[in-house]
Amino acid sequence: MTCQELETRLDDFVDGALPEAEAQAVATHLAGCAACREAERQTRRLVAHAAALPRSVAPPRDLWPGVERQIARERGLSRLLSVRQPMLLAAAATVVLALLAALVWEGRPAVGVQAVAIPSPSARVEAVTAHAPGAADPELAAAERDYAVAATALLEVLQQRRDRIAPEDLARVEGNLEVIDRALAEVRAALARDPSSLELNRMLVATHRKKVDVLRRVVRLSTAL
Amino acid sequence: VFVLHDVEGRTHDEIAAMLDLAPGTSKAQLHRARRLLREALAS
């Protein structure tokens, strides 16, 4: 028997499926051929390993709570959206009415309109509040509003104490706030693409918290001075 | 074929029936799978 002939019979030999005479011939070849003995050894080892593998692997159970949460969340979201539909229509109608009213009032002097414009302490805060109602999650929108209110209040205090803070510190704080606002815009954009992402929701709240923390620290610092 | 034969312990006849193959094809595929795995594990 040549090595090639043995190679074609090796599997059956290892599995004990060869007729007695052929098995004898294989054994004789193996006794005199180190290379084929090595192939036989490797095959037996492979088969033993494979036989020792579990027949099925149960998925880890701890995946379920996450899946369940997500399902509940999406159900809640779709319920919310269906409830919100009439509200959206009402909001759209309000906008149309407002536009019509503005067109009617256009002919009149603009005194009343000027009084309506409320001066905002910072364009930065406007950017925060302007996006808040667009958030898909009402809790998140509420959190964003709360943070925006806190940030506005702190920014006002900061504006009052501007002169007490060293210019380089002020520049650093404003640089930090800009970075945070950019991060907020990025997270919000990502959230618009994937509104149900828990991770992004968390990130948005964490970024807001960071902004308020920075402001709070600066205000506290300026009070101490 | 490798999983069905060597992990789950089915015979070539059973595998052939399951996968709608000739038993010889199942044998040939097992041979090829074992050779490839042997080589992969040896390297």
Interface residues (C-beta under 8 A of the other chain):
Chain A: T8 D11 D12 A39 Q42 T43 L46 V47 A50 A51 L53 R55
Chain B: F2 V3 D6 V7 E8 G9 K27 L30 H31 R34 L37 R38 L41 A42
